[in-house]
Amino acid sequence: MAKRVTLPDFGIYFRTNNRSPIDFVCRETPNLLHDMVFLRSYLHDATFEAGDVRLKGAVLRIGLKRDRWELYKSHGELESIATRLIISPVLSLKWKSKARSADKFSVCDVYLGESFWDNSDTAEVVLSGFGNRPSQLRITVRDPFSIRLQDVAGKVDSCRDAAASMVETRELPGSRQRLIPMGAGSSVSSYCDLVYNRLPLRRYRS
């Protein structure tokens, strides 16, 4: 008789009572696939303007305001915080249905584009909006690449404890990097769908 496989509740690595800003760094493959789900959860419903997208050299910085889903279950309210998404090395940017500079872009999803699965040294990180034909910011990067989400200390909702001003860091099992995993309940529930059904398997580098 086959043994039923049960997975742990990945949300326990995300939910927290600590209102400190987070500093989240995605790891390389194969952990990158898991960390992208965490990143998606942190950035769901985050907003930014086209003018907040700044590429200097090979480093892309996007200033956003995100909802703090990691606090939602423990406190019963949804706070917001200013944050920066930092990606490098970036080769190019491409808007699909580009938002006007005065418009706010709302993030529905963050994922790795089709080119990530090709046998090449480039990949795409995609920020996608809402709707049937969502606007997208497609970011072409050279592989290996880094993705970091860094909250801006001091620019948080007024109800946050003033004493909690240090950046919170936590480690996932088997990780030596600074990492604060993941997000919104809807994203946690779709974890297996995103990793195992939606995304094909990619080569793993040794």
BALOBA-1460 file (C-alpha; in Angstrom, 3 decimals):
// residues 206
<rec num="1" residu="m" x="0.000" y="0.000" z="0.000"/>
<rec num="2" residu="a" x="1.380" y="3.393" z="-1.004"/>
<rec num="3" residu="k" x="2.387" y="5.724" z="1.762"/>
<rec num="4" residu="r" x="0.623" y="9.048" z="1.673"/>
<rec num="5" residu="v" x="3.033" y="11.953" z="1.481"/>
<rec num="6" residu="t" x="2.157" y="15.032" z="3.518"/>
<rec num="7" residu="l" x="3.963" y="18.345" z="3.274"/>
<rec num="8" residu="p" x="4.546" y="20.810" z="6.116"/>
<rec num="9" residu="d" x="2.656" y="24.076" z="6.433"/>
<rec num="10" residu="f" x="4.956" y="26.446" z="4.548"/>
<rec num="11" residu="g" x="3.092" y="29.376" z="6.073"/>
<rec num="12" residu="i" x="4.791" y="28.810" z="9.428"/>
<rec num="13" residu="y" x="7.984" y="30.190" z="7.883"/>
<rec num="14" residu="f" x="6.147" y="33.335" z="6.875"/>
<rec num="15" residu="r" x="3.729" y="34.318" z="9.622"/>
<rec num="16" residu="t" x="5.248" y="36.473" z="12.314"/>
<rec num="17" residu="n" x="4.313" y="38.736" z="15.224"/>
<rec num="18" residu="n" x="7.362" y="40.913" z="14.629"/>
<rec num="19" residu="r" x="6.561" y="44.219" z="12.913"/>
<rec num="20" residu="s" x="10.197" y="44.874" z="12.018"/>
<rec num="21" residu="p" x="10.988" y="45.499" z="8.323"/>
<rec num="22" residu="i" x="12.158" y="42.474" z="6.359"/>
<rec num="23" residu="d" x="15.178" y="41.824" z="4.180"/>
<rec num="24" residu="f" x="14.401" y="38.952" z="1.797"/>
<rec num="25" residu="v" x="17.026" y="37.484" z="-0.546"/>
<rec num="26" residu="c" x="16.126" y="34.793" z="-3.092"/>
<rec num="27" residu="r" x="18.508" y="31.855" z="-3.246"/>
<rec num="28" residu="e" x="19.782" y="30.114" z="-6.370"/>
<rec num="29" residu="t" x="18.169" y="27.032" z="-7.937"/>
<rec num="30" residu="p" x="16.666" y="24.722" z="-6.877"/>
<rec num="31" residu="n" x="15.626" y="26.852" z="-3.879"/>
<rec num="32" residu="l" x="14.844" y="29.756" z="-6.197"/>
<rec num="33" residu="l" x="11.537" y="28.150" z="-7.211"/>
<rec num="34" residu="h" x="10.372" y="28.058" z="-3.604"/>
<rec num="35" residu="d" x="11.644" y="31.545" z="-2.874"/>
<rec num="36" residu="m" x="9.794" y="33.007" z="-5.871"/>
<rec num="37" residu="v" x="6.541" y="31.856" z="-4.289"/>
<rec num="38" residu="f" x="7.554" y="33.633" z="-1.095"/>
<rec num="39" residu="l" x="8.418" y="36.786" z="-3.069"/>
<rec num="40" residu="r" x="5.080" y="36.619" z="-4.862"/>
<rec num="41" residu="s" x="3.318" y="36.529" z="-1.510"/>
<rec num="42" residu="y" x="5.202" y="39.538" z="-0.163"/>
<rec num="43" residu="l" x="4.507" y="41.595" z="-3.284"/>
<rec num="44" residu="h" x="0.884" y="40.651" z="-3.935"/>
<rec num="45" residu="d" x="-1.117" y="43.920" z="-4.182"/>
<rec num="46" residu="a" x="2.083" y="46.005" z="-3.935"/>
<rec num="47" residu="t" x="1.964" y="49.241" z="-5.922"/>
<rec num="48" residu="f" x="4.467" y="51.443" z="-7.711"/>
<rec num="49" residu="e" x="4.536" y="54.051" z="-10.460"/>
<rec num="50" residu="a" x="6.387" y="53.687" z="-13.747"/>
<rec num="51" residu="g" x="8.633" y="56.540" z="-12.607"/>
<rec num="52" residu="d" x="9.752" y="54.439" z="-9.620"/>
<rec num="53" residu="v" x="11.504" y="51.960" z="-11.927"/>
<rec num="54" residu="r" x="15.178" y="52.926" z="-12.057"/>
<rec num="55" residu="l" x="17.892" y="51.050" z="-13.913"/>
<rec num="56" residu="k" x="21.437" y="52.211" z="-13.194"/>
<rec num="57" residu="g" x="24.108" y="50.145" z="-14.866"/>
<rec num="58" residu="a" x="23.064" y="46.539" z="-14.367"/>
<rec num="59" residu="v" x="21.153" y="47.152" z="-11.120"/>
<rec num="60" residu="l" x="17.390" y="47.668" z="-11.168"/>
<rec num="61" residu="r" x="15.702" y="49.321" z="-8.189"/>
<rec num="62" residu="i" x="11.937" y="49.662" z="-7.886"/>
<rec num="63" residu="g" x="10.380" y="51.589" z="-5.014"/>
<rec num="64" residu="l" x="7.065" y="50.061" z="-3.941"/>
<rec num="65" residu="k" x="4.486" y="50.159" z="-1.197"/>
<rec num="66" residu="r" x="3.481" y="46.671" z="-0.131"/>
<rec num="67" residu="d" x="0.883" y="45.183" z="2.180"/>
<rec num="68" residu="r" x="2.360" y="43.255" z="5.087"/>
<rec num="69" residu="w" x="0.669" y="39.897" z="4.590"/>
<rec num="70" residu="e" x="3.095" y="38.286" z="7.027"/>
<rec num="71" residu="l" x="1.330" y="40.140" z="9.891"/>
<rec num="72" residu="y" x="-2.245" y="39.718" z="8.689"/>
<rec num="73" residu="k" x="-3.242" y="36.535" z="10.508"/>
<rec num="74" residu="s" x="-1.602" y="37.412" z="13.807"/>
<rec num="75" residu="h" x="-2.932" y="40.965" z="14.113"/>
<rec num="76" residu="g" x="-6.179" y="40.883" z="12.097"/>
<rec num="77" residu="e" x="-5.301" y="44.021" z="10.169"/>
<rec num="78" residu="l" x="-3.351" y="44.795" z="7.040"/>
<rec num="79" residu="e" x="-0.489" y="47.263" z="7.360"/>
<rec num="80" residu="s" x="1.635" y="48.767" z="4.606"/>
<rec num="81" residu="i" x="5.337" y="49.551" z="4.323"/>
<rec num="82" residu="a" x="7.665" y="51.143" z="1.790"/>
<rec num="83" residu="t" x="10.049" y="48.649" z="0.206"/>
<rec num="84" residu="r" x="12.657" y="48.276" z="-2.545"/>
<rec num="85" residu="l" x="12.923" y="45.480" z="-5.071"/>
<rec num="86" residu="i" x="16.538" y="45.149" z="-6.224"/>
<rec num="87" residu="i" x="17.449" y="42.895" z="-9.162"/>
<rec num="88" residu="s" x="20.829" y="42.392" z="-10.859"/>
<rec num="89" residu="p" x="22.477" y="41.945" z="-13.285"/>
<rec num="90" residu="v" x="19.757" y="43.357" z="-15.558"/>
<rec num="91" residu="l" x="20.263" y="43.349" z="-19.320"/>
<rec num="92" residu="s" x="17.033" y="45.083" z="-20.384"/>
<rec num="93" residu="l" x="13.501" y="46.092" z="-19.396"/>
<rec num="94" residu="k" x="10.360" y="45.722" z="-21.442"/>
<rec num="95" residu="w" x="6.882" y="46.998" z="-20.640"/>
<rec num="96" residu="k" x="3.875" y="45.157" z="-21.978"/>
<rec num="97" residu="s" x="0.944" y="47.607" z="-22.060"/>
<rec num="98" residu="k" x="3.105" y="50.131" z="-20.259"/>
<rec num="99" residu="a" x="1.387" y="52.123" z="-17.541"/>
<rec num="100" residu="r" x="1.535" y="55.903" z="-17.761"/>
<rec num="101" residu="s" x="4.083" y="57.461" z="-15.421"/>
<rec num="102" residu="a" x="1.292" y="58.953" z="-13.298"/>
<rec num="103" residu="d" x="-0.538" y="55.626" z="-12.982"/>
<rec num="104" residu="k" x="-0.001" y="53.168" z="-10.166"/>
<rec num="105" residu="f" x="0.944" y="49.649" z="-11.161"/>
<rec num="106" residu="s" x="-0.547" y="46.996" z="-8.872"/>
<rec num="107" residu="v" x="1.316" y="43.709" z="-8.648"/>
<rec num="108" residu="c" x="-0.792" y="40.569" z="-8.942"/>
<rec num="109" residu="d" x="1.974" y="38.076" z="-9.609"/>
<rec num="110" residu="v" x="5.752" y="37.701" z="-9.796"/>
<rec num="111" residu="y" x="7.171" y="34.793" z="-11.752"/>
<rec num="112" residu="l" x="10.003" y="33.533" z="-13.937"/>
<rec num="113" residu="g" x="9.349" y="33.989" z="-17.660"/>
<rec num="114" residu="e" x="9.532" y="31.399" z="-20.387"/>
<rec num="115" residu="s" x="13.186" y="32.099" z="-21.187"/>
<rec num="116" residu="f" x="14.194" y="30.929" z="-17.699"/>
<rec num="117" residu="w" x="13.578" y="27.368" z="-18.871"/>
<rec num="118" residu="d" x="15.753" y="27.631" z="-21.988"/>
<rec num="119" residu="n" x="19.308" y="26.350" z="-22.046"/>
<rec num="120" residu="s" x="20.825" y="29.816" z="-22.032"/>
<rec num="121" residu="d" x="22.524" y="32.228" z="-19.658"/>
<rec num="122" residu="t" x="19.601" y="34.688" z="-19.618"/>
<rec num="123" residu="a" x="16.226" y="34.653" z="-17.875"/>
<rec num="124" residu="e" x="13.197" y="36.860" z="-17.307"/>
<rec num="125" residu="v" x="11.629" y="38.028" z="-14.077"/>
<rec num="126" residu="v" x="8.066" y="39.209" z="-14.697"/>
<rec num="127" residu="l" x="5.950" y="41.578" z="-12.617"/>
<rec num="128" residu="s" x="2.357" y="41.147" z="-13.766"/>
<rec num="129" residu="g" x="-0.700" y="43.253" z="-12.983"/>
<rec num="130" residu="f" x="-4.372" y="42.351" z="-12.671"/>
<rec num="131" residu="g" x="-6.943" y="41.570" z="-15.363"/>
<rec num="132" residu="n" x="-7.383" y="39.287" z="-18.354"/>
<rec num="133" residu="r" x="-4.688" y="41.149" z="-20.301"/>
<rec num="134" residu="p" x="-2.521" y="42.529" z="-17.508"/>
<rec num="135" residu="s" x="0.247" y="45.042" z="-17.893"/>
<rec num="136" residu="q" x="3.655" y="43.489" z="-17.340"/>
<rec num="137" residu="l" x="7.174" y="44.602" z="-16.612"/>
<rec num="138" residu="r" x="9.482" y="41.953" z="-18.088"/>
<rec num="139" residu="i" x="13.022" y="42.108" z="-16.726"/>
<rec num="140" residu="t" x="15.746" y="40.295" z="-18.640"/>
<rec num="141" residu="v" x="18.634" y="39.232" z="-16.418"/>
<rec num="142" residu="r" x="21.862" y="37.341" z="-16.832"/>
<rec num="143" residu="d" x="21.876" y="34.019" z="-15.037"/>
<rec num="144" residu="p" x="22.941" y="33.677" z="-12.238"/>
<rec num="145" residu="f" x="21.054" y="36.696" z="-10.901"/>
<rec num="146" residu="s" x="20.015" y="38.096" z="-7.550"/>
<rec num="147" residu="i" x="16.639" y="39.305" z="-6.277"/>
<rec num="148" residu="r" x="16.306" y="41.184" z="-3.024"/>
<rec num="149" residu="l" x="13.281" y="42.752" z="-1.310"/>
<rec num="150" residu="q" x="14.301" y="45.243" z="1.345"/>
<rec num="151" residu="d" x="11.784" y="47.135" z="3.450"/>
<rec num="152" residu="v" x="12.611" y="50.747" z="4.196"/>
<rec num="153" residu="a" x="12.980" y="51.107" z="7.970"/>
<rec num="154" residu="g" x="11.062" y="53.996" z="9.486"/>
<rec num="155" residu="k" x="8.549" y="54.271" z="6.621"/>
<rec num="156" residu="v" x="5.845" y="51.998" z="7.955"/>
<rec num="157" residu="d" x="2.284" y="52.205" z="9.133"/>
<rec num="158" residu="s" x="1.901" y="54.414" z="12.200"/>
<rec num="159" residu="c" x="0.519" y="51.581" z="14.320"/>
<rec num="160" residu="r" x="3.841" y="49.695" z="14.208"/>
<rec num="161" residu="d" x="5.762" y="49.619" z="17.456"/>
<rec num="162" residu="a" x="8.466" y="52.270" z="17.326"/>
<rec num="163" residu="a" x="10.861" y="49.972" z="19.159"/>
<rec num="164" residu="a" x="10.737" y="47.377" z="16.383"/>
<rec num="165" residu="s" x="13.015" y="49.244" z="14.012"/>
<rec num="166" residu="m" x="15.620" y="46.583" z="13.322"/>
<rec num="167" residu="v" x="15.487" y="44.488" z="10.165"/>
<rec num="168" residu="e" x="14.168" y="41.028" z="10.980"/>
<rec num="169" residu="t" x="16.196" y="38.124" z="9.633"/>
<rec num="170" residu="r" x="15.383" y="34.441" z="9.667"/>
<rec num="171" residu="e" x="16.751" y="31.336" z="7.997"/>
<rec num="172" residu="l" x="14.994" y="28.530" z="6.205"/>
<rec num="173" residu="p" x="16.163" y="25.006" z="7.029"/>
<rec num="174" residu="g" x="19.335" y="24.254" z="5.100"/>
<rec num="175" residu="s" x="19.927" y="27.884" z="4.186"/>
<rec num="176" residu="r" x="22.885" y="30.035" z="5.121"/>
<rec num="177" residu="q" x="21.440" y="33.182" z="3.597"/>
<rec num="178" residu="r" x="19.378" y="35.879" z="5.231"/>
<rec num="179" residu="l" x="15.821" y="35.058" z="4.397"/>
<rec num="180" residu="i" x="12.315" y="35.905" z="5.481"/>
<rec num="181" residu="p" x="9.867" y="33.614" z="3.711"/>
<rec num="182" residu="m" x="6.473" y="34.045" z="2.555"/>
<rec num="183" residu="g" x="3.174" y="35.579" z="2.092"/>
<rec num="184" residu="a" x="-0.484" y="35.913" z="1.605"/>
<rec num="185" residu="g" x="-2.769" y="33.038" z="2.460"/>
<rec num="186" residu="s" x="-3.982" y="32.757" z="-1.130"/>
<rec num="187" residu="s" x="-0.406" y="32.335" z="-2.334"/>
<rec num="188" residu="v" x="0.424" y="29.766" z="0.339"/>
<rec num="189" residu="s" x="-2.556" y="27.652" z="-0.709"/>
<rec num="190" residu="s" x="-1.455" y="27.729" z="-4.357"/>
<rec num="191" residu="y" x="2.144" y="26.765" z="-3.565"/>
<rec num="192" residu="c" x="2.004" y="23.275" z="-5.119"/>
<rec num="193" residu="d" x="0.092" y="24.568" z="-8.133"/>
<rec num="194" residu="l" x="2.746" y="27.168" z="-8.859"/>
<rec num="195" residu="v" x="5.793" y="24.969" z="-8.363"/>
<rec num="196" residu="y" x="4.626" y="21.602" z="-9.646"/>
<rec num="197" residu="n" x="1.810" y="22.265" z="-12.120"/>
<rec num="198" residu="r" x="2.366" y="25.702" z="-13.579"/>
<rec num="199" residu="l" x="6.135" y="25.617" z="-13.970"/>
<rec num="200" residu="p" x="8.005" y="22.922" z="-15.931"/>
<rec num="201" residu="l" x="11.113" y="21.410" z="-14.439"/>
<rec num="202" residu="r" x="14.321" y="23.249" z="-15.219"/>
<rec num="203" residu="r" x="17.871" y="21.998" z="-15.293"/>
<rec num="204" residu="y" x="19.562" y="22.257" z="-11.903"/>
<rec num="205" residu="r" x="23.113" y="23.516" z="-11.937"/>
<rec num="206" residu="s" x="25.679" y="21.706" z="-9.846"/>
